[in-house]
Amino acid sequence: MKQYTRIEKERCIACGACMAILPAVFQPDEGGYAEAVYGGDGNRGITRIPLDMELDLWDAVDGCPTEAVRQSEYPFA
């Protein structure tokens, strides 16, 4: 199944959970808040996440205390 992700910046509290679970996809921005960077995505949610990372992506979604990690079967933009 295709998966795309991005961080809703207004919800992110920079707890680091998503970055710890899936550092290849989520990295801190200049303020320490998470953003989706895989494949140069720039937190737009348009880069497909590989199948071998899908379970970790779901863990990151479930592990976010503020529900800032969003996922979709379709690109966000």
PDB file with one MODEL, atoms N, CA, C and O in Angstrom:
MODEL        1
ATOM      1  N   MET A   1       0.832  -1.171   0.000  1.00  0.00           N
ATOM      2  CA  MET A   1       0.000   0.000   0.000  1.00  0.00           C
ATOM      3  C   MET A   1       0.888   1.250   0.000  1.00  0.00           C
ATOM      4  O   MET A   1       1.898   1.287   0.703  1.00  0.00           O
ATOM      5  N   LYS A   2       0.531   2.241  -0.757  1.00  0.00           N
ATOM      6  CA  LYS A   2       1.289   3.486  -0.797  1.00  0.00           C
ATOM      7  C   LYS A   2       1.076   4.264   0.496  1.00  0.00           C
ATOM      8  O   LYS A   2      -0.031   4.302   1.034  1.00  0.00           O
ATOM      9  N   GLN A   3       2.145   4.884   0.989  1.00  0.00           N
ATOM     10  CA  GLN A   3       2.053   5.686   2.205  1.00  0.00           C
ATOM     11  C   GLN A   3       2.830   6.989   2.033  1.00  0.00           C
ATOM     12  O   GLN A   3       3.942   7.011   1.505  1.00  0.00           O
ATOM     13  N   TYR A   4       2.218   8.054   2.487  1.00  0.00           N
ATOM     14  CA  TYR A   4       2.818   9.381   2.487  1.00  0.00           C
ATOM     15  C   TYR A   4       2.670   9.936   3.897  1.00  0.00           C
ATOM     16  O   TYR A   4       1.751   9.558   4.623  1.00  0.00           O
ATOM     17  N   THR A   5       3.569  10.825   4.283  1.00  0.00           N
ATOM     18  CA  THR A   5       3.498  11.380   5.631  1.00  0.00           C
ATOM     19  C   THR A   5       3.974  12.819   5.658  1.00  0.00           C
ATOM     20  O   THR A   5       4.725  13.269   4.792  1.00  0.00           O
ATOM     21  N   ARG A   6       3.523  13.511   6.656  1.00  0.00           N
ATOM     22  CA  ARG A   6       3.982  14.866   6.952  1.00  0.00           C
ATOM     23  C   ARG A   6       3.687  15.150   8.411  1.00  0.00           C
ATOM     24  O   ARG A   6       2.946  14.408   9.056  1.00  0.00           O
ATOM     25  N   ILE A   7       4.261  16.215   8.927  1.00  0.00           N
ATOM     26  CA  ILE A   7       4.040  16.644  10.304  1.00  0.00           C
ATOM     27  C   ILE A   7       3.164  17.890  10.296  1.00  0.00           C
ATOM     28  O   ILE A   7       3.435  18.839   9.560  1.00  0.00           O
ATOM     29  N   GLU A   8       2.130  17.888  11.099  1.00  0.00           N
ATOM     30  CA  GLU A   8       1.332  19.096  11.305  1.00  0.00           C
ATOM     31  C   GLU A   8       2.083  19.938  12.326  1.00  0.00           C
ATOM     32  O   GLU A   8       2.017  19.695  13.530  1.00  0.00           O
ATOM     33  N   LYS A   9       2.792  20.924  11.820  1.00  0.00           N
ATOM     34  CA  LYS A   9       3.718  21.710  12.648  1.00  0.00           C
ATOM     35  C   LYS A   9       3.031  22.377  13.843  1.00  0.00           C
ATOM     36  O   LYS A   9       3.634  22.490  14.910  1.00  0.00           O
ATOM     37  N   GLU A  10       1.793  22.815  13.682  1.00  0.00           N
ATOM     38  CA  GLU A  10       1.107  23.491  14.779  1.00  0.00           C
ATOM     39  C   GLU A  10       0.784  22.541  15.944  1.00  0.00           C
ATOM     40  O   GLU A  10       0.484  22.993  17.048  1.00  0.00           O
ATOM     41  N   ARG A  11       0.847  21.243  15.697  1.00  0.00           N
ATOM     42  CA  ARG A  11       0.594  20.255  16.752  1.00  0.00           C
ATOM     43  C   ARG A  11       1.886  19.722  17.374  1.00  0.00           C
ATOM     44  O   ARG A  11       1.865  19.226  18.501  1.00  0.00           O
ATOM     45  N   CYS A  12       2.994  19.816  16.666  1.00  0.00           N
ATOM     46  CA  CYS A  12       4.254  19.211  17.114  1.00  0.00           C
ATOM     47  C   CYS A  12       4.776  19.914  18.359  1.00  0.00           C
ATOM     48  O   CYS A  12       4.803  21.142  18.437  1.00  0.00           O
ATOM     49  N   ILE A  13       5.197  19.094  19.344  1.00  0.00           N
ATOM     50  CA  ILE A  13       5.770  19.631  20.586  1.00  0.00           C
ATOM     51  C   ILE A  13       7.252  19.274  20.710  1.00  0.00           C
ATOM     52  O   ILE A  13       7.846  19.449  21.774  1.00  0.00           O
ATOM     53  N   ALA A  14       7.845  18.777  19.631  1.00  0.00           N
ATOM     54  CA  ALA A  14       9.271  18.441  19.578  1.00  0.00           C
ATOM     55  C   ALA A  14       9.663  17.386  20.610  1.00  0.00           C
ATOM     56  O   ALA A  14      10.740  17.464  21.201  1.00  0.00           O
ATOM     57  N   CYS A  15       8.794  16.405  20.828  1.00  0.00           N
ATOM     58  CA  CYS A  15       9.111  15.357  21.811  1.00  0.00           C
ATOM     59  C   CYS A  15      10.151  14.380  21.273  1.00  0.00           C
ATOM     60  O   CYS A  15      10.848  13.732  22.054  1.00  0.00           O
ATOM     61  N   GLY A  16      10.264  14.263  19.952  1.00  0.00           N
ATOM     62  CA  GLY A  16      11.275  13.409  19.340  1.00  0.00           C
ATOM     63  C   GLY A  16      10.870  11.966  19.121  1.00  0.00           C
ATOM     64  O   GLY A  16      11.675  11.175  18.630  1.00  0.00           O
ATOM     65  N   ALA A  17       9.646  11.597  19.470  1.00  0.00           N
ATOM     66  CA  ALA A  17       9.222  10.200  19.326  1.00  0.00           C
ATOM     67  C   ALA A  17       9.306   9.728  17.877  1.00  0.00           C
ATOM     68  O   ALA A  17       9.863   8.663  17.611  1.00  0.00           O
ATOM     69  N   CYS A  18       8.768  10.491  16.949  1.00  0.00           N
ATOM     70  CA  CYS A  18       8.776  10.068  15.541  1.00  0.00           C
ATOM     71  C   CYS A  18      10.204   9.991  15.001  1.00  0.00           C
ATOM     72  O   CYS A  18      10.534   9.106  14.212  1.00  0.00           O
ATOM     73  N   MET A  19      11.043  10.928  15.437  1.00  0.00           N
ATOM     74  CA  MET A  19      12.435  10.943  14.977  1.00  0.00           C
ATOM     75  C   MET A  19      13.208   9.747  15.516  1.00  0.00           C
ATOM     76  O   MET A  19      14.102   9.233  14.844  1.00  0.00           O
ATOM     77  N   ALA A  20      12.872   9.300  16.720  1.00  0.00           N
ATOM     78  CA  ALA A  20      13.522   8.128  17.300  1.00  0.00           C
ATOM     79  C   ALA A  20      13.060   6.846  16.612  1.00  0.00           C
ATOM     80  O   ALA A  20      13.853   5.925  16.419  1.00  0.00           O
ATOM     81  N   ILE A  21      11.797   6.784  16.246  1.00  0.00           N
ATOM     82  CA  ILE A  21      11.232   5.592  15.611  1.00  0.00           C
ATOM     83  C   ILE A  21      11.665   5.471  14.161  1.00  0.00           C
ATOM     84  O   ILE A  21      11.989   4.376  13.703  1.00  0.00           O
ATOM     85  N   LEU A  22      11.676   6.580  13.430  1.00  0.00           N
ATOM     86  CA  LEU A  22      11.942   6.536  11.994  1.00  0.00           C
ATOM     87  C   LEU A  22      12.822   7.721  11.567  1.00  0.00           C
ATOM     88  O   LEU A  22      12.353   8.632  10.884  1.00  0.00           O
ATOM     89  N   PRO A  23      14.092   7.701  11.973  1.00  0.00           N
ATOM     90  CA  PRO A  23      14.975   8.835  11.676  1.00  0.00           C
ATOM     91  C   PRO A  23      15.256   9.038  10.191  1.00  0.00           C
ATOM     92  O   PRO A  23      15.648  10.135   9.793  1.00  0.00           O
ATOM     93  N   ALA A  24      15.070   8.028   9.373  1.00  0.00           N
ATOM     94  CA  ALA A  24      15.265   8.198   7.929  1.00  0.00           C
ATOM     95  C   ALA A  24      14.178   9.070   7.312  1.00  0.00           C
ATOM     96  O   ALA A  24      14.363   9.629   6.231  1.00  0.00           O
ATOM     97  N   VAL A  25      13.051   9.185   7.994  1.00  0.00           N
ATOM     98  CA  VAL A  25      11.919   9.967   7.479  1.00  0.00           C
ATOM     99  C   VAL A  25      11.752  11.276   8.230  1.00  0.00           C
ATOM    100  O   VAL A  25      11.489  12.310   7.617  1.00  0.00           O
ATOM    101  N   PHE A  26      11.901  11.249   9.550  1.00  0.00           N
ATOM    102  CA  PHE A  26      11.650  12.428  10.376  1.00  0.00           C
ATOM    103  C   PHE A  26      12.940  12.953  10.984  1.00  0.00           C
ATOM    104  O   PHE A  26      13.710  12.207  11.589  1.00  0.00           O
ATOM    105  N   GLN A  27      13.159  14.245  10.815  1.00  0.00           N
ATOM    106  CA  GLN A  27      14.328  14.922  11.368  1.00  0.00           C
ATOM    107  C   GLN A  27      13.872  16.261  11.944  1.00  0.00           C
ATOM    108  O   GLN A  27      12.818  16.771  11.565  1.00  0.00           O
ATOM    109  N   PRO A  28      14.658  16.834  12.857  1.00  0.00           N
ATOM    110  CA  PRO A  28      14.282  18.134  13.419  1.00  0.00           C
ATOM    111  C   PRO A  28      14.547  19.261  12.427  1.00  0.00           C
ATOM    112  O   PRO A  28      15.503  19.222  11.652  1.00  0.00           O
ATOM    113  N   ASP A  29      13.669  20.272  12.474  1.00  0.00           N
ATOM    114  CA  ASP A  29      13.922  21.486  11.706  1.00  0.00           C
ATOM    115  C   ASP A  29      14.828  22.389  12.533  1.00  0.00           C
ATOM    116  O   ASP A  29      15.330  21.963  13.574  1.00  0.00           O
ATOM    117  N   GLU A  30      15.046  23.612  12.099  1.00  0.00           N
ATOM    118  CA  GLU A  30      15.955  24.514  12.797  1.00  0.00           C
ATOM    119  C   GLU A  30      15.480  24.862  14.208  1.00  0.00           C
ATOM    120  O   GLU A  30      16.284  25.276  15.043  1.00  0.00           O
ATOM    121  N   GLY A  31      14.187  24.700  14.481  1.00  0.00           N
ATOM    122  CA  GLY A  31      13.647  24.964  15.814  1.00  0.00           C
ATOM    123  C   GLY A  31      13.533  23.722  16.688  1.00  0.00           C
ATOM    124  O   GLY A  31      13.096  23.804  17.836  1.00  0.00           O
ATOM    125  N   GLY A  32      13.926  22.572  16.145  1.00  0.00           N
ATOM    126  CA  GLY A  32      13.861  21.329  16.901  1.00  0.00           C
ATOM    127  C   GLY A  32      12.571  20.551  16.717  1.00  0.00           C
ATOM    128  O   GLY A  32      12.418  19.463  17.271  1.00  0.00           O
ATOM    129  N   TYR A  33      11.645  21.096  15.948  1.00  0.00           N
ATOM    130  CA  TYR A  33      10.383  20.419  15.686  1.00  0.00           C
ATOM    131  C   TYR A  33      10.560  19.433  14.539  1.00  0.00           C
ATOM    132  O   TYR A  33      11.378  19.646  13.644  1.00  0.00           O
ATOM    133  N   ALA A  34       9.795  18.366  14.573  1.00  0.00           N
ATOM    134  CA  ALA A  34       9.921  17.331  13.549  1.00  0.00           C
ATOM    135  C   ALA A  34       9.384  17.797  12.202  1.00  0.00           C
ATOM    136  O   ALA A  34       8.483  18.631  12.113  1.00  0.00           O
ATOM    137  N   GLU A  35       9.974  17.224  11.160  1.00  0.00           N
ATOM    138  CA  GLU A  35       9.451  17.395   9.811  1.00  0.00           C
ATOM    139  C   GLU A  35       9.811  16.164   8.993  1.00  0.00           C
ATOM    140  O   GLU A  35      10.805  15.491   9.265  1.00  0.00           O
ATOM    141  N   ALA A  36       8.994  15.880   7.992  1.00  0.00           N
ATOM    142  CA  ALA A  36       9.246  14.746   7.106  1.00  0.00           C
ATOM    143  C   ALA A  36      10.255  15.176   6.049  1.00  0.00           C
ATOM    144  O   ALA A  36      10.016  16.119   5.295  1.00  0.00           O
ATOM    145  N   VAL A  37      11.385  14.475   6.001  1.00  0.00           N
ATOM    146  CA  VAL A  37      12.459  14.872   5.100  1.00  0.00           C
ATOM    147  C   VAL A  37      12.823  13.798   4.082  1.00  0.00           C
ATOM    148  O   VAL A  37      13.637  14.053   3.194  1.00  0.00           O
ATOM    149  N   TYR A  38      12.247  12.610   4.185  1.00  0.00           N
ATOM    150  CA  TYR A  38      12.640  11.497   3.319  1.00  0.00           C
ATOM    151  C   TYR A  38      12.559  11.890   1.847  1.00  0.00           C
ATOM    152  O   TYR A  38      11.550  12.434   1.399  1.00  0.00           O
ATOM    153  N   GLY A  39      13.595  11.620   1.119  1.00  0.00           N
ATOM    154  CA  GLY A  39      13.625  11.904  -0.313  1.00  0.00           C
ATOM    155  C   GLY A  39      13.533  13.373  -0.661  1.00  0.00           C
ATOM    156  O   GLY A  39      13.121  13.730  -1.765  1.00  0.00           O
ATOM    157  N   GLY A  40      13.922  14.245   0.291  1.00  0.00           N
ATOM    158  CA  GLY A  40      13.853  15.686   0.039  1.00  0.00           C
ATOM    159  C   GLY A  40      12.445  16.240   0.090  1.00  0.00           C
ATOM    160  O   GLY A  40      12.160  17.269  -0.523  1.00  0.00           O
ATOM    161  N   ASP A  41      11.562  15.575   0.811  1.00  0.00           N
ATOM    162  CA  ASP A  41      10.136  15.948   0.835  1.00  0.00           C
ATOM    163  C   ASP A  41       9.870  17.348   1.368  1.00  0.00           C
ATOM    164  O   ASP A  41       8.936  18.007   0.910  1.00  0.00           O
ATOM    165  N   GLY A  42      10.656  17.811   2.311  1.00  0.00           N
ATOM    166  CA  GLY A  42      10.434  19.150   2.849  1.00  0.00           C
ATOM    167  C   GLY A  42       9.114  19.293   3.586  1.00  0.00           C
ATOM    168  O   GLY A  42       8.538  20.380   3.623  1.00  0.00           O
ATOM    169  N   ASN A  43       8.626  18.197   4.179  1.00  0.00           N
ATOM    170  CA  ASN A  43       7.391  18.156   4.959  1.00  0.00           C
ATOM    171  C   ASN A  43       6.147  18.455   4.129  1.00  0.00           C
ATOM    172  O   ASN A  43       5.123  18.872   4.671  1.00  0.00           O
ATOM    173  N   ARG A  44       6.233  18.244   2.817  1.00  0.00           N
ATOM    174  CA  ARG A  44       5.066  18.474   1.955  1.00  0.00           C
ATOM    175  C   ARG A  44       4.139  17.270   1.901  1.00  0.00           C
ATOM    176  O   ARG A  44       2.962  17.410   1.569  1.00  0.00           O
ATOM    177  N   GLY A  45       4.656  16.087   2.223  1.00  0.00           N
ATOM    178  CA  GLY A  45       3.831  14.887   2.191  1.00  0.00           C
ATOM    179  C   GLY A  45       3.572  14.374   0.788  1.00  0.00           C
ATOM    180  O   GLY A  45       2.501  13.842   0.496  1.00  0.00           O
ATOM    181  N   ILE A  46       4.572  14.540  -0.086  1.00  0.00           N
ATOM    182  CA  ILE A  46       4.388  14.118  -1.481  1.00  0.00           C
ATOM    183  C   ILE A  46       5.348  13.010  -1.912  1.00  0.00           C
ATOM    184  O   ILE A  46       5.269  12.516  -3.037  1.00  0.00           O
ATOM    185  N   THR A  47       6.252  12.624  -1.015  1.00  0.00           N
ATOM    186  CA  THR A  47       7.229  11.583  -1.326  1.00  0.00           C
ATOM    187  C   THR A  47       6.746  10.259  -0.747  1.00  0.00           C
ATOM    188  O   THR A  47       6.455  10.163   0.445  1.00  0.00           O
ATOM    189  N   ARG A  48       6.664   9.256  -1.584  1.00  0.00           N
ATOM    190  CA  ARG A  48       6.184   7.941  -1.145  1.00  0.00           C
ATOM    191  C   ARG A  48       7.189   7.296  -0.187  1.00  0.00           C
ATOM    192  O   ARG A  48       8.389   7.254  -0.460  1.00  0.00           O
ATOM    193  N   ILE A  49       6.684   6.803   0.923  1.00  0.00           N
ATOM    194  CA  ILE A  49       7.506   6.116   1.912  1.00  0.00           C
ATOM    195  C   ILE A  49       7.632   4.651   1.484  1.00  0.00           C
ATOM    196  O   ILE A  49       6.617   4.021   1.186  1.00  0.00           O
ATOM    197  N   PRO A  50       8.846   4.091   1.446  1.00  0.00           N
ATOM    198  CA  PRO A  50       9.024   2.708   1.002  1.00  0.00           C
ATOM    199  C   PRO A  50       8.267   1.710   1.883  1.00  0.00           C
ATOM    200  O   PRO A  50       8.056   1.939   3.074  1.00  0.00           O
ATOM    201  N   LEU A  51       7.875   0.621   1.275  1.00  0.00           N
ATOM    202  CA  LEU A  51       7.129  -0.418   1.985  1.00  0.00           C
ATOM    203  C   LEU A  51       7.876  -0.950   3.203  1.00  0.00           C
ATOM    204  O   LEU A  51       7.258  -1.270   4.218  1.00  0.00           O
ATOM    205  N   ASP A  52       9.195  -1.045   3.110  1.00  0.00           N
ATOM    206  CA  ASP A  52       9.944  -1.595   4.238  1.00  0.00           C
ATOM    207  C   ASP A  52       9.983  -0.655   5.449  1.00  0.00           C
ATOM    208  O   ASP A  52      10.460  -1.043   6.515  1.00  0.00           O
ATOM    209  N   MET A  53       9.488   0.566   5.294  1.00  0.00           N
ATOM    210  CA  MET A  53       9.399   1.513   6.409  1.00  0.00           C
ATOM    211  C   MET A  53       7.966   1.681   6.914  1.00  0.00           C
ATOM    212  O   MET A  53       7.721   2.434   7.856  1.00  0.00           O
ATOM    213  N   GLU A  54       7.032   0.986   6.291  1.00  0.00           N
ATOM    214  CA  GLU A  54       5.622   1.199   6.588  1.00  0.00           C
ATOM    215  C   GLU A  54       5.261   0.888   8.048  1.00  0.00           C
ATOM    216  O   GLU A  54       4.540   1.664   8.676  1.00  0.00           O
ATOM    217  N   LEU A  55       5.737  -0.208   8.586  1.00  0.00           N
ATOM    218  CA  LEU A  55       5.411  -0.550   9.976  1.00  0.00           C
ATOM    219  C   LEU A  55       5.963   0.488  10.947  1.00  0.00           C
ATOM    220  O   LEU A  55       5.300   0.850  11.918  1.00  0.00           O
ATOM    221  N   ASP A  56       7.171   0.964  10.686  1.00  0.00           N
ATOM    222  CA  ASP A  56       7.742   2.009  11.529  1.00  0.00           C
ATOM    223  C   ASP A  56       6.952   3.312  11.393  1.00  0.00           C
ATOM    224  O   ASP A  56       6.804   4.052  12.366  1.00  0.00           O
ATOM    225  N   LEU A  57       6.450   3.593  10.199  1.00  0.00           N
ATOM    226  CA  LEU A  57       5.632   4.790  10.013  1.00  0.00           C
ATOM    227  C   LEU A  57       4.382   4.702  10.877  1.00  0.00           C
ATOM    228  O   LEU A  57       4.011   5.670  11.541  1.00  0.00           O
ATOM    229  N   TRP A  58       3.738   3.549  10.869  1.00  0.00           N
ATOM    230  CA  TRP A  58       2.541   3.376  11.709  1.00  0.00           C
ATOM    231  C   TRP A  58       2.890   3.529  13.182  1.00  0.00           C
ATOM    232  O   TRP A  58       2.111   4.102  13.943  1.00  0.00           O
ATOM    233  N   ASP A  59       4.055   3.024  13.597  1.00  0.00           N
ATOM    234  CA  ASP A  59       4.495   3.197  14.984  1.00  0.00           C
ATOM    235  C   ASP A  59       4.696   4.675  15.309  1.00  0.00           C
ATOM    236  O   ASP A  59       4.356   5.122  16.405  1.00  0.00           O
ATOM    237  N   ALA A  60       5.245   5.429  14.370  1.00  0.00           N
ATOM    238  CA  ALA A  60       5.449   6.866  14.577  1.00  0.00           C
ATOM    239  C   ALA A  60       4.109   7.592  14.688  1.00  0.00           C
ATOM    240  O   ALA A  60       3.954   8.485  15.520  1.00  0.00           O
ATOM    241  N   VAL A  61       3.151   7.214  13.860  1.00  0.00           N
ATOM    242  CA  VAL A  61       1.810   7.809  13.932  1.00  0.00           C
ATOM    243  C   VAL A  61       1.195   7.510  15.297  1.00  0.00           C
ATOM    244  O   VAL A  61       0.700   8.411  15.974  1.00  0.00           O
ATOM    245  N   ASP A  62       1.229   6.245  15.694  1.00  0.00           N
ATOM    246  CA  ASP A  62       0.642   5.837  16.972  1.00  0.00           C
ATOM    247  C   ASP A  62       1.387   6.408  18.169  1.00  0.00           C
ATOM    248  O   ASP A  62       0.784   6.634  19.218  1.00  0.00           O
ATOM    249  N   GLY A  63       2.694   6.645  18.030  1.00  0.00           N
ATOM    250  CA  GLY A  63       3.508   7.109  19.145  1.00  0.00           C
ATOM    251  C   GLY A  63       3.512   8.609  19.362  1.00  0.00           C
ATOM    252  O   GLY A  63       4.056   9.090  20.356  1.00  0.00           O
ATOM    253  N   CYS A  64       2.916   9.350  18.450  1.00  0.00           N
ATOM    254  CA  CYS A  64       2.923  10.809  18.596  1.00  0.00           C
ATOM    255  C   CYS A  64       1.858  11.231  19.613  1.00  0.00           C
ATOM    256  O   CYS A  64       0.673  10.971  19.407  1.00  0.00           O
ATOM    257  N   PRO A  65       2.270  11.882  20.711  1.00  0.00           N
ATOM    258  CA  PRO A  65       1.313  12.246  21.758  1.00  0.00           C
ATOM    259  C   PRO A  65       0.327  13.344  21.349  1.00  0.00           C
ATOM    260  O   PRO A  65      -0.711  13.510  21.990  1.00  0.00           O
ATOM    261  N   THR A  66       0.640  14.087  20.296  1.00  0.00           N
ATOM    262  CA  THR A  66      -0.250  15.179  19.878  1.00  0.00           C
ATOM    263  C   THR A  66      -0.913  14.922  18.528  1.00  0.00           C
ATOM    264  O   THR A  66      -1.599  15.794  17.993  1.00  0.00           O
ATOM    265  N   GLU A  67      -0.710  13.735  17.983  1.00  0.00           N
ATOM    266  CA  GLU A  67      -1.261  13.350  16.672  1.00  0.00           C
ATOM    267  C   GLU A  67      -0.787  14.282  15.551  1.00  0.00           C
ATOM    268  O   GLU A  67      -1.527  14.568  14.609  1.00  0.00           O
ATOM    269  N   ALA A  68       0.460  14.749  15.672  1.00  0.00           N
ATOM    270  CA  ALA A  68       1.032  15.627  14.652  1.00  0.00           C
ATOM    271  C   ALA A  68       1.522  14.851  13.432  1.00  0.00           C
ATOM    272  O   ALA A  68       1.597  15.406  12.335  1.00  0.00           O
ATOM    273  N   VAL A  69       1.856  13.574  13.613  1.00  0.00           N
ATOM    274  CA  VAL A  69       2.330  12.758  12.491  1.00  0.00           C
ATOM    275  C   VAL A  69       1.107  12.288  11.711  1.00  0.00           C
ATOM    276  O   VAL A  69       0.269  11.547  12.223  1.00  0.00           O
ATOM    277  N   ARG A  70       1.027  12.730  10.479  1.00  0.00           N
ATOM    278  CA  ARG A  70      -0.092  12.384   9.607  1.00  0.00           C
ATOM    279  C   ARG A  70       0.377  11.403   8.540  1.00  0.00           C
ATOM    280  O   ARG A  70       1.519  11.471   8.084  1.00  0.00           O
ATOM    281  N   GLN A  71      -0.486  10.512   8.154  1.00  0.00           N
ATOM    282  CA  GLN A  71      -0.187   9.580   7.080  1.00  0.00           C
ATOM    283  C   GLN A  71      -1.398   9.482   6.173  1.00  0.00           C
ATOM    284  O   GLN A  71      -2.531   9.719   6.593  1.00  0.00           O
ATOM    285  N   SER A  72      -1.140   9.130   4.928  1.00  0.00           N
ATOM    286  CA  SER A  72      -2.209   9.005   3.940  1.00  0.00           C
ATOM    287  C   SER A  72      -1.785   8.046   2.850  1.00  0.00           C
ATOM    288  O   SER A  72      -0.591   7.851   2.622  1.00  0.00           O
ATOM    289  N   GLU A  73      -2.735   7.453   2.184  1.00  0.00           N
ATOM    290  CA  GLU A  73      -2.453   6.618   1.023  1.00  0.00           C
ATOM    291  C   GLU A  73      -2.233   7.469  -0.225  1.00  0.00           C
ATOM    292  O   GLU A  73      -1.846   6.954  -1.274  1.00  0.00           O
ATOM    293  N   TYR A  74      -2.478   8.745  -0.109  1.00  0.00           N
ATOM    294  CA  TYR A  74      -2.351   9.672  -1.230  1.00  0.00           C
ATOM    295  C   TYR A  74      -1.461  10.852  -0.838  1.00  0.00           C
ATOM    296  O   TYR A  74      -1.417  11.227   0.334  1.00  0.00           O
ATOM    297  N   PRO A  75      -0.758  11.437  -1.795  1.00  0.00           N
ATOM    298  CA  PRO A  75       0.058  12.619  -1.483  1.00  0.00           C
ATOM    299  C   PRO A  75      -0.811  13.736  -0.881  1.00  0.00           C
ATOM    300  O   PRO A  75      -1.982  13.882  -1.232  1.00  0.00           O
ATOM    301  N   PHE A  76      -0.227  14.504   0.012  1.00  0.00           N
ATOM    302  CA  PHE A  76      -0.966  15.587   0.668  1.00  0.00           C
ATOM    303  C   PHE A  76      -1.154  16.797  -0.242  1.00  0.00           C
ATOM    304  O   PHE A  76      -2.107  17.559  -0.076  1.00  0.00           O
ATOM    305  N   ALA A  77      -0.261  16.973  -1.188  1.00  0.00           N
ATOM    306  CA  ALA A  77      -0.377  18.158  -2.068  1.00  0.00           C
ATOM    307  C   ALA A  77      -0.458  17.735  -3.511  1.00  0.00           C
ATOM    308  O   ALA A  77      -0.560  18.583  -4.398  1.00  0.00           O
TER     309      ALA A  77
ENDMDL
END
